[in-house]
Amino acid sequence: MSISFLNLMQECFPNISPQAIADLYKLIRQKNLYKNWLFSTQYSDTLFQGDIIKSLPVLIVLDRGKVLRKELPALLINSTCDLQVDNENPRCAHVSFIPLLPFSEYISAFRSISNHERDARENVITHKFYISIPPNEEKDYIADLGLISSVDARFFHQELKKGEIKKVCSLSFNGYYYFLAKLTLHLMRREPPEVKRQELIKES
C-alpha cells in the first residue's frame, strides 16, 4: 500500500470513515516492518478468499477468437464461505480466480511508459494488483483484476484433495482487507460525472 493508493481510495469513496483512513495510514507505516506483510505467517488447509493457488488452468480468448490455454498461479476471489464443501458438495458450482503473471514479464511490455512500474508497485493502477513475493516463492506477481476466470468446483476440490492443485498461502488480516479495497476500487468505484444514465420515471 502507498499514500498514493490511499489518496485514490479517498477520492473514489469520499464517505470512508476517518477511523478507516487512520487504520489505513497505520497499515502503510506497519507494512515496512516486514517484507511479506500481505501474507499470513501461518498455513491452514482451509481455503480462504484471497488464497494463492500454485497453478490453475486459464483460458484466454485473444483477438480474432483465438483461445490461449495456460497454467498460471491464481488468486481465489470467492468468499471464504463459498469455498467450503458440505458433505462432499461444494457450496458454489464454480471457483472463481484471477490468474497471476510474473511481474518481470508483465512490466517488460510497459518499459516505455513513464512511471508505470512505480505506479504498478504502489497499486495506484485500479485494475492491477501488485503482489510482493509470496511465502516459499521466488518472484513477485501482478494480477489483472479484469481477467477473472473460473473452474468447476468439483474438479477443483477433487484435484486439491489429490494434491494436483496446491494452496501456496493465505493473506494476512491486513492483506485481506487490502485485497478487498483493490477489488472494491476496481469494480465499485463511482462513474465519472459525464456518464449519464436514465433517471427512474414514475408512472402517473
N, C-alpha and C positions, 0 to 999 in steps of 0.2 A: 504494500500500500504506500501511497505517496500523498503529500499535501495537494498535489495537482489532482489526484483522484478524488480526494475528499472535497475539494472545491467544486469539482464536476458533480458530485453527489448533491451538494447543497444547491447548486444551480438548477438541477433537474427535479429535486424534491425539496422545495423551499419550506415545507411543513415538517421536515425532520426535526425531532425534538432537540433542544440544547443538550440534554443529557446524552443522547445518542452521539451527537457531534463530539462531546467531551470524551466519550468512550473510544470513539474512533481516533481522536488525536492521541489518546493514551496508547492505543494499539500501534499507531505509527511509531511512537517512541520505543515501545517494547520490542517490536519486531527486529530491531537491530541487535538485540541481546543474544539471539541465537539464529543460526543460518536457516534452518528449515522451519521457520515459525508457522508456515501453513499447515504443517502435518503433526499428527499425534505421535508421541514417542512410544505409545503402547499399541500392540497389534491385537485385533479381535477378529474372529472368524465371522462375526455378524456383519452383514452388509449395511452400509450407511450411505446416505446421499453424499455425493462428492468423493466417494472412494475411487481410487485409481486401480484399473484393471490392467494386467500385463499386456494383453493383446486380445482384440476382438475383430471380427471381420467387418469391413466397412465397404459399402457400395456407393460410389460417387458417380453421378450422371454428368458427364462433361458436355461441351458444346457438340452439336450435331448428334446428340443422343448416345455417344459412346459411353459405355459403362466401365469404370475402373474399379477393380476389387483389390483391397489392400488389407493387411493385418496390421493394426496400429494399437498402441496403448490408448486407453479410454478413461473418461471421467464420467461416472454414473450421475444421472440427473433425476431419476425417480426419487420421490420422497422415501425416507427410510422405511416407513411402514409398508409402502407398496413394494419394497424389495424382499419382503419376508414370504415364507412358504408355510401354509397351514395344511397339515395332513397331506403333504406332497402336492398340494395345489398352490401354485403361485397366486398371490393376491392380484397381480396385474398380468395381462396377457403378454405384454411386451416390456423389455428392459430398454430404456432409452439412455443414450450416452452421447458424449461429444468426443470425437477422436482427437488425440494429441499428436502434434507434429514436433519433431526436434527443433528447438529454437534456432540452432545454427543453420539448418536447412531452410527454415522459413525466412529468416532475416536476409539470407543471401539474395533473395529476389527483390529486396527493398533497399539495397545499399545506396541507391541513387536518391532516395527520398530523405531530405534533411530531417534529422531528429527522430526518424521513425523507430530506430532501435531504442532510443531513450524512452519515447512515448509508449512503446510496447512493454518495456520492462516496468514502467511506472503505472501500467494499466489504465491509461487515460484514453486508449482506443476502445470505444464502448463495446464493439463486437469481438474483441480479442481478450483472452485471459492468459496472462503470463504466469507460468508455474515454475518456481525455483526447483532445484534438484530434489526429487522425492527421496525418501529413505531407501538405501540399497540400490540407488540408480546412479548413473554417472553423467547424466546430461539434464539440462533444463528443457522445458516444453512450452508450447503455446497452443491454446485451444481457440478455434474459430467458433464462437457461440451460435453462429447461424448454420453450422454444419452438424445438425442433430441427426443421429441415426438410431436404429433400434434393432433388436434381435428378439426372437421368440423366447419368452420367459422359461418355458420348459426346457428348451435347448440350453439356455444359459445356465440354469441350475443343475441340469444333468452333467454338463461339461465342467462346471465348478466342482461338483461332487467327485468327478473322476480325476480332477487335477489338470484337465486340459485348459481350463480357464483359471487364472490365478489372480487373487487380490494382492496388490502391492502394499497399499497403505490407506489410512483414513485421514481426513482433515482434522486438525485440532479444533477446539472450540472457536478460537479466533479465525482460523482458516475457513471454517464452515460458514460463519456469518459474512466473511469477506466474499466467499463464493456466491452466497445469496445476494449480496449487494451488486456483484457483477452481473448476475442473471437479471436482477430487477432493473438495473440501469440499461441493459441491452433490450429487454423485452417489454418493459413497462414505463419507460421514460415518456414524458409529455411530448406530444407532437408540436412542431413549430407553429406559431400563430398564423402562418399563411395557409395552413391546411384548413379547408372549410368543409364542414360536414353538415348534413341536413338536420335542422332542428326538429324536435318532436312536434308534430302538428296534432293538436287536439281536435277530435271530431265534434262538430257542432250538433 
